[in-house]
Amino acid sequence: MSRRPCSRVNCAEEAVATLTYVYADSMAVLGPLSMKAEPHSYDLCEKHAERLSAPQGWIVLRHSAVEPGT
Ligand SMILES: [Zn+2]
């Protein structure tokens, strides 16, 4: 398995989670790193996953698999 870098600009950390925007439900879903790239999804390192903030009016859904310390 190859390393996947964080998708944030100027960040070279290894991605640990995948953020997917579900436009139909105004939801940002943060889950375990997905195996394949999907539309509207972004790989994030631990730091950026923790700092994630959704656009106003959006719901952020975090899966327990990416809680800090696991
Ligand atoms: Zn990052």
N, CA, C, O and the ligand as a Tripos MOL2 file, in Angstrom:
@<TRIPOS>MOLECULE
protein
  281   279    71     0     0
PROTEIN
NO_CHARGES

@<TRIPOS>ATOM
      1 N           0.8490   -1.1910    0.0000 N.3       1 MET1
      2 CA          0.0000    0.0000    0.0000 C.3       1 MET1
      3 C           0.8850    1.2420    0.0000 C.2       1 MET1
      4 O           1.8630    1.3100    0.7450 O.2       1 MET1
      5 N           0.5600    2.1810   -0.7970 N.am      2 SER2
      6 CA          1.3770    3.3760   -0.8820 C.3       2 SER2
      7 C           0.8680    4.4660    0.0440 C.2       2 SER2
      8 O          -0.3170    4.5330    0.3720 O.2       2 SER2
      9 N           1.7880    5.3090    0.4520 N.am      3 ARG3
     10 CA          1.4080    6.4330    1.3180 C.3       3 ARG3
     11 C           0.5840    7.4310    0.5520 C.2       3 ARG3
     12 O           0.7890    7.6550   -0.6410 O.2       3 ARG3
     13 N          -0.3430    8.0220    1.2490 N.am      4 ARG4
     14 CA         -1.1640    9.0610    0.6110 C.3       4 ARG4
     15 C          -0.9380   10.3540    1.3750 C.2       4 ARG4
     16 O          -1.1280   10.4020    2.5900 O.2       4 ARG4
     17 N          -0.5380   11.3890    0.6770 N.am      5 PRO5
     18 CA         -0.2950   12.6690    1.3600 C.3       5 PRO5
     19 C          -1.5900   13.4040    1.6670 C.2       5 PRO5
     20 O          -2.6140   13.2090    1.0110 O.2       5 PRO5
     21 N          -1.5150   14.2490    2.6770 N.am      6 CYS6
     22 CA         -2.6310   15.1360    3.0100 C.3       6 CYS6
     23 C          -2.8990   16.0300    1.8020 C.2       6 CYS6
     24 O          -1.9690   16.4420    1.1090 O.2       6 CYS6
     25 N          -4.1650   16.3260    1.5580 N.am      7 SER7
     26 CA         -4.5100   17.1070    0.3630 C.3       7 SER7
     27 C          -4.4640   18.6110    0.5960 C.2       7 SER7
     28 O          -4.6440   19.3930   -0.3370 O.2       7 SER7
     29 N          -4.2210   19.0200    1.8490 N.am      8 ARG8
     30 CA         -4.1360   20.4500    2.1320 C.3       8 ARG8
     31 C          -2.8640   21.0320    1.5210 C.2       8 ARG8
     32 O          -1.8260   20.3740    1.4490 O.2       8 ARG8
     33 N          -2.9760   22.2740    1.0890 N.am      9 VAL9
     34 CA         -1.8270   22.9530    0.5100 C.3       9 VAL9
     35 C          -0.7410   23.1160    1.5660 C.2       9 VAL9
     36 O          -1.0330   23.4280    2.7210 O.2       9 VAL9
     37 N           0.4970   22.9070    1.1720 N.am     10 ASN10
     38 CA          1.6410   23.0730    2.0640 C.3      10 ASN10
     39 C           1.6640   22.0770    3.2150 C.2      10 ASN10
     40 O           2.2830   22.3550    4.2420 O.2      10 ASN10
     41 N           1.0230   20.9480    3.0830 N.am     11 CYS11
     42 CA          1.0590   19.9410    4.1230 C.3      11 CYS11
     43 C           1.5830   18.6410    3.5290 C.2      11 CYS11
     44 O           1.0380   18.1290    2.5510 O.2      11 CYS11
     45 N           2.6270   18.1230    4.1180 N.am     12 ALA12
     46 CA          3.2620   16.9190    3.5860 C.3      12 ALA12
     47 C           3.0380   15.7070    4.4860 C.2      12 ALA12
     48 O           3.6710   14.6670    4.3070 O.2      12 ALA12
     49 N           2.1390   15.8490    5.4490 N.am     13 GLU13
     50 CA          1.8730   14.7450    6.3640 C.3      13 GLU13
     51 C           1.1410   13.6140    5.6380 C.2      13 GLU13
     52 O           0.5030   13.8150    4.6050 O.2      13 GLU13
     53 N           1.2590   12.4280    6.2150 N.am     14 GLU14
     54 CA          0.5690   11.2870    5.6400 C.3      14 GLU14
     55 C          -0.9150   11.3500    5.9970 C.2      14 GLU14
     56 O          -1.2790   11.6400    7.1370 O.2      14 GLU14
     57 N          -1.7560   11.0780    5.0180 N.am     15 ALA15
     58 CA         -3.1980   11.1240    5.2510 C.3      15 ALA15
     59 C          -3.6340    9.9420    6.1090 C.2      15 ALA15
     60 O          -3.1690    8.8170    5.9270 O.2      15 ALA15
     61 N          -4.5410   10.2210    7.0520 N.am     16 VAL16
     62 CA         -5.0710    9.1590    7.9090 C.3      16 VAL16
     63 C          -6.5910    9.0630    7.7990 C.2      16 VAL16
     64 O          -7.1950    8.1130    8.2960 O.2      16 VAL16
     65 N          -7.1980   10.0400    7.1520 N.am     17 ALA17
     66 CA         -8.6450   10.0560    7.0480 C.3      17 ALA17
     67 C          -9.0750   10.6220    5.7010 C.2      17 ALA17
     68 O          -8.3220   11.3270    5.0300 O.2      17 ALA17
     69 N         -10.2900   10.2970    5.3330 N.am     18 THR18
     70 CA        -10.8320   10.8370    4.0890 C.3      18 THR18
     71 C         -12.0850   11.6470    4.3950 C.2      18 THR18
     72 O         -13.0040   11.1870    5.0720 O.2      18 THR18
     73 N         -12.0890   12.8530    3.8780 N.am     19 LEU19
     74 CA        -13.2370   13.7290    4.0590 C.3      19 LEU19
     75 C         -14.0640   13.7210    2.7720 C.2      19 LEU19
     76 O         -13.5450   13.9510    1.6800 O.2      19 LEU19
     77 N         -15.3380   13.4550    2.9260 N.am     20 THR20
     78 CA        -16.2190   13.4180    1.7610 C.3      20 THR20
     79 C         -17.3500   14.4100    1.9490 C.2      20 THR20
     80 O         -18.0130   14.4140    2.9860 O.2      20 THR20
     81 N         -17.5680   15.2380    0.9620 N.am     21 TYR21
     82 CA        -18.6710   16.1870    1.0220 C.3      21 TYR21
     83 C         -19.9080   15.5760    0.3750 C.2      21 TYR21
     84 O         -19.8910   15.1740   -0.7880 O.2      21 TYR21
     85 N         -20.9760   15.5180    1.1580 N.am     22 VAL22
     86 CA        -22.2430   15.0270    0.6240 C.3      22 VAL22
     87 C         -23.1320   16.2350    0.3980 C.2      22 VAL22
     88 O         -23.8120   16.7040    1.3100 O.2      22 VAL22
     89 N         -23.1160   16.7260   -0.8210 N.am     23 TYR23
     90 CA        -23.7980   17.9830   -1.1190 C.3      23 TYR23
     91 C         -25.3080   17.8900   -0.9340 C.2      23 TYR23
     92 O         -25.9460   18.8660   -0.5400 O.2      23 TYR23
     93 N         -25.8750   16.7330   -1.2140 N.am     24 ALA24
     94 CA        -27.3300   16.5690   -1.1070 C.3      24 ALA24
     95 C         -27.8210   16.7900    0.3130 C.2      24 ALA24
     96 O         -28.9260   17.2880    0.5300 O.2      24 ALA24
     97 N         -26.9770   16.4100    1.2900 N.am     25 ASP25
     98 CA        -27.3810   16.5060    2.6950 C.3      25 ASP25
     99 C         -26.6240   17.5930    3.4470 C.2      25 ASP25
    100 O         -26.7780   17.7160    4.6620 O.2      25 ASP25
    101 N         -25.8090   18.3830    2.7520 N.am     26 SER26
    102 CA        -24.9810   19.3990    3.3960 C.3      26 SER26
    103 C         -24.2010   18.7900    4.5500 C.2      26 SER26
    104 O         -24.2200   19.3050    5.6680 O.2      26 SER26
    105 N         -23.5220   17.7030    4.2700 N.am     27 MET27
    106 CA        -22.7800   16.9840    5.2880 C.3      27 MET27
    107 C         -21.3340   16.7970    4.8640 C.2      27 MET27
    108 O         -21.0360   16.5190    3.7030 O.2      27 MET27
    109 N         -20.4390   16.9570    5.8380 N.am     28 ALA28
    110 CA        -19.0350   16.6330    5.6100 C.3      28 ALA28
    111 C         -18.7320   15.3940    6.4450 C.2      28 ALA28
    112 O         -18.7740   15.4470    7.6740 O.2      28 ALA28
    113 N         -18.4310   14.2960    5.7930 N.am     29 VAL29
    114 CA        -18.2280   13.0350    6.4900 C.3      29 VAL29
    115 C         -16.7390   12.7160    6.5560 C.2      29 VAL29
    116 O         -16.0620   12.5840    5.5370 O.2      29 VAL29
    117 N         -16.2500   12.5970    7.7950 N.am     30 LEU30
    118 CA        -14.8510   12.2780    7.9940 C.3      30 LEU30
    119 C         -14.7400   10.8310    8.4540 C.2      30 LEU30
    120 O         -15.2460   10.4660    9.5150 O.2      30 LEU30
    121 N         -14.0870   10.0280    7.6640 N.am     31 GLY31
    122 CA        -13.9970    8.5980    7.9850 C.3      31 GLY31
    123 C         -12.6040    8.0620    7.7360 C.2      31 GLY31
    124 O         -11.6860    8.8160    7.4110 O.2      31 GLY31
    125 N         -12.4490    6.7750    7.8860 N.am     32 PRO32
    126 CA        -11.1570    6.1440    7.6410 C.3      32 PRO32
    127 C         -10.7060    6.4030    6.2070 C.2      32 PRO32
    128 O         -11.5230    6.5980    5.3080 O.2      32 PRO32
    129 N          -9.4160    6.4020    6.0190 N.am     33 LEU33
    130 CA         -8.8550    6.6550    4.6910 C.3      33 LEU33
    131 C          -9.4440    5.6750    3.6840 C.2      33 LEU33
    132 O          -9.3730    4.4600    3.8630 O.2      33 LEU33
    133 N         -10.0250    6.2230    2.6260 N.am     34 SER34
    134 CA        -10.6320    5.3570    1.6270 C.3      34 SER34
    135 C          -9.5690    4.7980    0.6980 C.2      34 SER34
    136 O          -8.5330    5.4240    0.4740 O.2      34 SER34
    137 N          -9.8260    3.6490    0.1740 N.am     35 MET35
    138 CA         -8.8430    2.9580   -0.6670 C.3      35 MET35
    139 C          -8.7760    3.5510   -2.0610 C.2      35 MET35
    140 O          -7.7470    3.4480   -2.7300 O.2      35 MET35
    141 N          -9.8340    4.1550   -2.4980 N.am     36 LYS36
    142 CA         -9.8310    4.7410   -3.8380 C.3      36 LYS36
    143 C         -10.2780    6.1860   -3.7760 C.2      36 LYS36
    144 O         -11.0380    6.5860   -2.8930 O.2      36 LYS36
    145 N          -9.8000    6.9480   -4.7150 N.am     37 ALA37
    146 CA        -10.1800    8.3510   -4.7780 C.3      37 ALA37
    147 C         -11.5980    8.4660   -5.3030 C.2      37 ALA37
    148 O         -11.9660    7.8250   -6.2870 O.2      37 ALA37
    149 N         -12.3790    9.2820   -4.6400 N.am     38 GLU38
    150 CA        -13.7590    9.4750   -5.0600 C.3      38 GLU38
    151 C         -14.0040   10.9530   -5.2900 C.2      38 GLU38
    152 O         -13.2870   11.7980   -4.7550 O.2      38 GLU38
    153 N         -15.0140   11.2630   -6.0830 N.am     39 PRO39
    154 CA        -15.3290   12.6780   -6.3160 C.3      39 PRO39
    155 C         -15.7090   13.3540   -5.0110 C.2      39 PRO39
    156 O         -16.3500   12.7460   -4.1530 O.2      39 PRO39
    157 N         -15.3210   14.5920   -4.8630 N.am     40 HIS40
    158 CA        -15.6700   15.3870   -3.6850 C.3      40 HIS40
    159 C         -15.0630   14.8340   -2.4040 C.2      40 HIS40
    160 O         -15.5740   15.1090   -1.3190 O.2      40 HIS40
    161 N         -13.9910   14.0650   -2.5010 N.am     41 SER41
    162 CA        -13.3740   13.5730   -1.2820 C.3      41 SER41
    163 C         -11.9240   14.0400   -1.2190 C.2      41 SER41
    164 O         -11.2640   14.2260   -2.2410 O.2      41 SER41
    165 N         -11.4480   14.2240    0.0150 N.am     42 TYR42
    166 CA        -10.1140   14.7560    0.2320 C.3      42 TYR42
    167 C          -9.4340   13.9710    1.3400 C.2      42 TYR42
    168 O         -10.0400   13.6770    2.3700 O.2      42 TYR42
    169 N          -8.1820   13.6390    1.1210 N.am     43 ASP43
    170 CA         -7.4240   12.9370    2.1540 C.3      43 ASP43
    171 C          -6.8360   13.9510    3.1130 C.2      43 ASP43
    172 O          -6.3060   14.9790    2.6930 O.2      43 ASP43
    173 N          -6.9300   13.6600    4.4110 N.am     44 LEU44
    174 CA         -6.4260   14.5890    5.4180 C.3      44 LEU44
    175 C          -5.5150   13.8780    6.4060 C.2      44 LEU44
    176 O          -5.7320   12.7130    6.7380 O.2      44 LEU44
    177 N          -4.4940   14.5860    6.8720 N.am     45 CYS45
    178 CA         -3.6460   14.0620    7.9230 C.3      45 CYS45
    179 C          -4.3810   14.2150    9.2630 C.2      45 CYS45
    180 O          -5.4500   14.8200    9.3310 O.2      45 CYS45
    181 N          -3.7930   13.6610   10.3140 N.am     46 GLU46
    182 CA         -4.4700   13.6940   11.6190 C.3      46 GLU46
    183 C          -4.7360   15.1200   12.0940 C.2      46 GLU46
    184 O          -5.8070   15.4320   12.6150 O.2      46 GLU46
    185 N          -3.7420   15.9690   11.9010 N.am     47 LYS47
    186 CA         -3.8730   17.3440   12.3660 C.3      47 LYS47
    187 C          -5.0060   18.0660   11.6520 C.2      47 LYS47
    188 O          -5.8290   18.7240   12.2880 O.2      47 LYS47
    189 N          -5.0460   17.9430   10.3480 N.am     48 HIS48
    190 CA         -6.0820   18.6360    9.5980 C.3      48 HIS48
    191 C          -7.4550   18.0010    9.7850 C.2      48 HIS48
    192 O          -8.4770   18.6810    9.6930 O.2      48 HIS48
    193 N          -7.4760   16.6980   10.0480 N.am     49 ALA49
    194 CA         -8.7590   16.0410   10.3200 C.3      49 ALA49
    195 C          -9.3450   16.5760   11.6170 C.2      49 ALA49
    196 O         -10.5550   16.7730   11.7240 O.2      49 ALA49
    197 N          -8.4840   16.8130   12.6030 N.am     50 GLU50
    198 CA         -8.9490   17.3330   13.8880 C.3      50 GLU50
    199 C          -9.4450   18.7630   13.7660 C.2      50 GLU50
    200 O         -10.4070   19.1620   14.4220 O.2      50 GLU50
    201 N          -8.7790   19.5200   12.9220 N.am     51 ARG51
    202 CA         -9.1310   20.9390   12.7810 C.3      51 ARG51
    203 C         -10.2350   21.1860   11.7750 C.2      51 ARG51
    204 O         -10.6060   22.3330   11.5260 O.2      51 ARG51
    205 N         -10.7520   20.1410   11.2080 N.am     52 LEU52
    206 CA        -11.7510   20.2720   10.1680 C.3      52 LEU52
    207 C         -12.9170   21.1570   10.5860 C.2      52 LEU52
    208 O         -13.4700   21.0020   11.6740 O.2      52 LEU52
    209 N         -13.2750   22.0680    9.7260 N.am     53 SER53
    210 CA        -14.4830   22.8470    9.9670 C.3      53 SER53
    211 C         -15.2830   22.8710    8.6720 C.2      53 SER53
    212 O         -14.7350   23.0850    7.5900 O.2      53 SER53
    213 N         -16.5520   22.6530    8.7960 N.am     54 ALA54
    214 CA        -17.4060   22.5990    7.6190 C.3      54 ALA54
    215 C         -17.9390   23.9800    7.2850 C.2      54 ALA54
    216 O         -17.9670   24.8630    8.1420 O.2      54 ALA54
    217 N         -18.3570   24.1670    6.0530 N.am     55 PRO55
    218 CA        -18.9740   25.4440    5.6870 C.3      55 PRO55
    219 C         -20.2020   25.7090    6.5580 C.2      55 PRO55
    220 O         -20.8020   24.7780    7.0950 O.2      55 PRO55
    221 N         -20.5660   26.9630    6.6930 N.am     56 GLN56
    222 CA        -21.7070   27.3120    7.5400 C.3      56 GLN56
    223 C         -22.9680   26.5820    7.0870 C.2      56 GLN56
    224 O         -23.2760   26.5170    5.8970 O.2      56 GLN56
    225 N         -23.6880   26.0350    8.0670 N.am     57 GLY57
    226 CA        -24.9150   25.3220    7.7620 C.3      57 GLY57
    227 C         -24.7030   23.8530    7.4650 C.2      57 GLY57
    228 O         -25.6570   23.1050    7.2490 O.2      57 GLY57
    229 N         -23.4410   23.4470    7.4550 N.am     58 TRP58
    230 CA        -23.1340   22.0500    7.1670 C.3      58 TRP58
    231 C         -22.9470   21.2650    8.4580 C.2      58 TRP58
    232 O         -22.5930   21.8130    9.5020 O.2      58 TRP58
    233 N         -23.1940   19.9760    8.3530 N.am     59 ILE59
    234 CA        -23.0050   19.0790    9.4870 C.3      59 ILE59
    235 C         -21.6980   18.3120    9.2770 C.2      59 ILE59
    236 O         -21.3980   17.8590    8.1730 O.2      59 ILE59
    237 N         -20.9280   18.1780   10.3610 N.am     60 VAL60
    238 CA        -19.7110   17.3770   10.2800 C.3      60 VAL60
    239 C         -19.9440   16.0460   10.9800 C.2      60 VAL60
    240 O         -20.2830   16.0040   12.1630 O.2      60 VAL60
    241 N         -19.7620   14.9870   10.2550 N.am     61 LEU61
    242 CA        -19.9210   13.6400   10.8100 C.3      61 LEU61
    243 C         -18.5430   13.0110   10.9360 C.2      61 LEU61
    244 O         -17.8370   12.8550    9.9400 O.2      61 LEU61
    245 N         -18.1520   12.6450   12.1690 N.am     62 ARG62
    246 CA        -16.8540   12.0240   12.3700 C.3      62 ARG62
    247 C         -17.0460   10.5690   12.7690 C.2      62 ARG62
    248 O         -17.8010   10.2530   13.6890 O.2      62 ARG62
    249 N         -16.3620    9.7110   12.0750 N.am     63 HIS63
    250 CA        -16.4040    8.3010   12.4540 C.3      63 HIS63
    251 C         -15.4200    8.0500   13.5880 C.2      63 HIS63
    252 O         -14.3620    8.6750   13.6520 O.2      63 HIS63
    253 N         -15.7690    7.1440   14.4700 N.am     64 SER64
    254 CA        -14.9470    6.9140   15.6590 C.3      64 SER64
    255 C         -13.5520    6.4190   15.3050 C.2      64 SER64
    256 O         -12.6260    6.5450   16.1060 O.2      64 SER64
    257 N         -13.3990    5.8670   14.1320 N.am     65 ALA65
    258 CA        -12.1090    5.3130   13.7350 C.3      65 ALA65
    259 C         -11.0170    6.3710   13.6320 C.2      65 ALA65
    260 O          -9.8300    6.0450   13.6610 O.2      65 ALA65
    261 N         -11.4050    7.6160   13.5130 N.am     66 VAL66
    262 CA        -10.4030    8.6610   13.3720 C.3      66 VAL66
    263 C         -10.3320    9.5610   14.6070 C.2      66 VAL66
    264 O          -9.7610   10.6500   14.5510 O.2      66 VAL66
    265 N         -10.9060    9.1110   15.7110 N.am     67 GLU67
    266 CA        -10.7580    9.8630   16.9590 C.3      67 GLU67
    267 C          -9.2890    9.9150   17.3360 C.2      67 GLU67
    268 O          -8.5600    8.9520   17.0940 O.2      67 GLU67
    269 N          -8.8400   11.0060   17.9180 N.am     68 PRO68
    270 CA         -7.4340   11.1210   18.3170 C.3      68 PRO68
    271 C          -7.0610   10.0240   19.3080 C.2      68 PRO68
    272 O          -7.8490    9.6760   20.1870 O.2      68 PRO68
    273 N          -5.8920    9.4990   19.1640 N.am     69 GLY69
    274 CA         -5.3990    8.5250   20.1170 C.3      69 GLY69
    275 C          -5.6510    7.0830   19.7350 C.2      69 GLY69
    276 O          -5.2600    6.1720   20.4650 O.2      69 GLY69
    277 N          -6.2910    6.8620   18.6150 N.am     70 THR70
    278 CA         -6.5320    5.4950   18.1950 C.3      70 THR70
    279 C          -5.4900    5.0560   17.1930 C.2      70 THR70
    280 O          -5.5300    3.9200   16.7190 O.2      70 THR70
    281 ZN         -2.4780   17.9900    6.6350 Zn       71 ZN71
@<TRIPOS>BOND
     1     1     2 1
     2     2     3 1
     3     3     4 2
     4     3     5 am
     5     5     6 1
     6     6     7 1
     7     7     8 2
     8     7     9 am
     9     9    10 1
    10    10    11 1
    11    11    12 2
    12    11    13 am
    13    13    14 1
    14    14    15 1
    15    15    16 2
    16    15    17 am
    17    17    18 1
    18    18    19 1
    19    19    20 2
    20    19    21 am
    21    21    22 1
    22    22    23 1
    23    23    24 2
    24    23    25 am
    25    25    26 1
    26    26    27 1
    27    27    28 2
    28    27    29 am
    29    29    30 1
    30    30    31 1
    31    31    32 2
    32    31    33 am
    33    33    34 1
    34    34    35 1
    35    35    36 2
    36    35    37 am
    37    37    38 1
    38    38    39 1
    39    39    40 2
    40    39    41 am
    41    41    42 1
    42    42    43 1
    43    43    44 2
    44    43    45 am
    45    45    46 1
    46    46    47 1
    47    47    48 2
    48    47    49 am
    49    49    50 1
    50    50    51 1
    51    51    52 2
    52    51    53 am
    53    53    54 1
    54    54    55 1
    55    55    56 2
    56    55    57 am
    57    57    58 1
    58    58    59 1
    59    59    60 2
    60    59    61 am
    61    61    62 1
    62    62    63 1
    63    63    64 2
    64    63    65 am
    65    65    66 1
    66    66    67 1
    67    67    68 2
    68    67    69 am
    69    69    70 1
    70    70    71 1
    71    71    72 2
    72    71    73 am
    73    73    74 1
    74    74    75 1
    75    75    76 2
    76    75    77 am
    77    77    78 1
    78    78    79 1
    79    79    80 2
    80    79    81 am
    81    81    82 1
    82    82    83 1
    83    83    84 2
    84    83    85 am
    85    85    86 1
    86    86    87 1
    87    87    88 2
    88    87    89 am
    89    89    90 1
    90    90    91 1
    91    91    92 2
    92    91    93 am
    93    93    94 1
    94    94    95 1
    95    95    96 2
    96    95    97 am
    97    97    98 1
    98    98    99 1
    99    99   100 2
   100    99   101 am
   101   101   102 1
   102   102   103 1
   103   103   104 2
   104   103   105 am
   105   105   106 1
   106   106   107 1
   107   107   108 2
   108   107   109 am
   109   109   110 1
   110   110   111 1
   111   111   112 2
   112   111   113 am
   113   113   114 1
   114   114   115 1
   115   115   116 2
   116   115   117 am
   117   117   118 1
   118   118   119 1
   119   119   120 2
   120   119   121 am
   121   121   122 1
   122   122   123 1
   123   123   124 2
   124   123   125 am
   125   125   126 1
   126   126   127 1
   127   127   128 2
   128   127   129 am
   129   129   130 1
   130   130   131 1
   131   131   132 2
   132   131   133 am
   133   133   134 1
   134   134   135 1
   135   135   136 2
   136   135   137 am
   137   137   138 1
   138   138   139 1
   139   139   140 2
   140   139   141 am
   141   141   142 1
   142   142   143 1
   143   143   144 2
   144   143   145 am
   145   145   146 1
   146   146   147 1
   147   147   148 2
   148   147   149 am
   149   149   150 1
   150   150   151 1
   151   151   152 2
   152   151   153 am
   153   153   154 1
   154   154   155 1
   155   155   156 2
   156   155   157 am
   157   157   158 1
   158   158   159 1
   159   159   160 2
   160   159   161 am
   161   161   162 1
   162   162   163 1
   163   163   164 2
   164   163   165 am
   165   165   166 1
   166   166   167 1
   167   167   168 2
   168   167   169 am
   169   169   170 1
   170   170   171 1
   171   171   172 2
   172   171   173 am
   173   173   174 1
   174   174   175 1
   175   175   176 2
   176   175   177 am
   177   177   178 1
   178   178   179 1
   179   179   180 2
   180   179   181 am
   181   181   182 1
   182   182   183 1
   183   183   184 2
   184   183   185 am
   185   185   186 1
   186   186   187 1
   187   187   188 2
   188   187   189 am
   189   189   190 1
   190   190   191 1
   191   191   192 2
   192   191   193 am
   193   193   194 1
   194   194   195 1
   195   195   196 2
   196   195   197 am
   197   197   198 1
   198   198   199 1
   199   199   200 2
   200   199   201 am
   201   201   202 1
   202   202   203 1
   203   203   204 2
   204   203   205 am
   205   205   206 1
   206   206   207 1
   207   207   208 2
   208   207   209 am
   209   209   210 1
   210   210   211 1
   211   211   212 2
   212   211   213 am
   213   213   214 1
   214   214   215 1
   215   215   216 2
   216   215   217 am
   217   217   218 1
   218   218   219 1
   219   219   220 2
   220   219   221 am
   221   221   222 1
   222   222   223 1
   223   223   224 2
   224   223   225 am
   225   225   226 1
   226   226   227 1
   227   227   228 2
   228   227   229 am
   229   229   230 1
   230   230   231 1
   231   231   232 2
   232   231   233 am
   233   233   234 1
   234   234   235 1
   235   235   236 2
   236   235   237 am
   237   237   238 1
   238   238   239 1
   239   239   240 2
   240   239   241 am
   241   241   242 1
   242   242   243 1
   243   243   244 2
   244   243   245 am
   245   245   246 1
   246   246   247 1
   247   247   248 2
   248   247   249 am
   249   249   250 1
   250   250   251 1
   251   251   252 2
   252   251   253 am
   253   253   254 1
   254   254   255 1
   255   255   256 2
   256   255   257 am
   257   257   258 1
   258   258   259 1
   259   259   260 2
   260   259   261 am
   261   261   262 1
   262   262   263 1
   263   263   264 2
   264   263   265 am
   265   265   266 1
   266   266   267 1
   267   267   268 2
   268   267   269 am
   269   269   270 1
   270   270   271 1
   271   271   272 2
   272   271   273 am
   273   273   274 1
   274   274   275 1
   275   275   276 2
   276   275   277 am
   277   277   278 1
   278   278   279 1
   279   279   280 2
@<TRIPOS>SUBSTRUCTURE
     1 MET1         2 RESIDUE 1 A MET
     2 SER2         6 RESIDUE 1 A SER
     3 ARG3        10 RESIDUE 1 A ARG
     4 ARG4        14 RESIDUE 1 A ARG
     5 PRO5        18 RESIDUE 1 A PRO
     6 CYS6        22 RESIDUE 1 A CYS
     7 SER7        26 RESIDUE 1 A SER
     8 ARG8        30 RESIDUE 1 A ARG
     9 VAL9        34 RESIDUE 1 A VAL
    10 ASN10       38 RESIDUE 1 A ASN
    11 CYS11       42 RESIDUE 1 A CYS
    12 ALA12       46 RESIDUE 1 A ALA
    13 GLU13       50 RESIDUE 1 A GLU
    14 GLU14       54 RESIDUE 1 A GLU
    15 ALA15       58 RESIDUE 1 A ALA
    16 VAL16       62 RESIDUE 1 A VAL
    17 ALA17       66 RESIDUE 1 A ALA
    18 THR18       70 RESIDUE 1 A THR
    19 LEU19       74 RESIDUE 1 A LEU
    20 THR20       78 RESIDUE 1 A THR
    21 TYR21       82 RESIDUE 1 A TYR
    22 VAL22       86 RESIDUE 1 A VAL
    23 TYR23       90 RESIDUE 1 A TYR
    24 ALA24       94 RESIDUE 1 A ALA
    25 ASP25       98 RESIDUE 1 A ASP
    26 SER26      102 RESIDUE 1 A SER
    27 MET27      106 RESIDUE 1 A MET
    28 ALA28      110 RESIDUE 1 A ALA
    29 VAL29      114 RESIDUE 1 A VAL
    30 LEU30      118 RESIDUE 1 A LEU
    31 GLY31      122 RESIDUE 1 A GLY
    32 PRO32      126 RESIDUE 1 A PRO
    33 LEU33      130 RESIDUE 1 A LEU
    34 SER34      134 RESIDUE 1 A SER
    35 MET35      138 RESIDUE 1 A MET
    36 LYS36      142 RESIDUE 1 A LYS
    37 ALA37      146 RESIDUE 1 A ALA
    38 GLU38      150 RESIDUE 1 A GLU
    39 PRO39      154 RESIDUE 1 A PRO
    40 HIS40      158 RESIDUE 1 A HIS
    41 SER41      162 RESIDUE 1 A SER
    42 TYR42      166 RESIDUE 1 A TYR
    43 ASP43      170 RESIDUE 1 A ASP
    44 LEU44      174 RESIDUE 1 A LEU
    45 CYS45      178 RESIDUE 1 A CYS
    46 GLU46      182 RESIDUE 1 A GLU
    47 LYS47      186 RESIDUE 1 A LYS
    48 HIS48      190 RESIDUE 1 A HIS
    49 ALA49      194 RESIDUE 1 A ALA
    50 GLU50      198 RESIDUE 1 A GLU
    51 ARG51      202 RESIDUE 1 A ARG
    52 LEU52      206 RESIDUE 1 A LEU
    53 SER53      210 RESIDUE 1 A SER
    54 ALA54      214 RESIDUE 1 A ALA
    55 PRO55      218 RESIDUE 1 A PRO
    56 GLN56      222 RESIDUE 1 A GLN
    57 GLY57      226 RESIDUE 1 A GLY
    58 TRP58      230 RESIDUE 1 A TRP
    59 ILE59      234 RESIDUE 1 A ILE
    60 VAL60      238 RESIDUE 1 A VAL
    61 LEU61      242 RESIDUE 1 A LEU
    62 ARG62      246 RESIDUE 1 A ARG
    63 HIS63      250 RESIDUE 1 A HIS
    64 SER64      254 RESIDUE 1 A SER
    65 ALA65      258 RESIDUE 1 A ALA
    66 VAL66      262 RESIDUE 1 A VAL
    67 GLU67      266 RESIDUE 1 A GLU
    68 PRO68      270 RESIDUE 1 A PRO
    69 GLY69      274 RESIDUE 1 A GLY
    70 THR70      278 RESIDUE 1 A THR
    71 ZN71       281 GROUP 0 **** ****
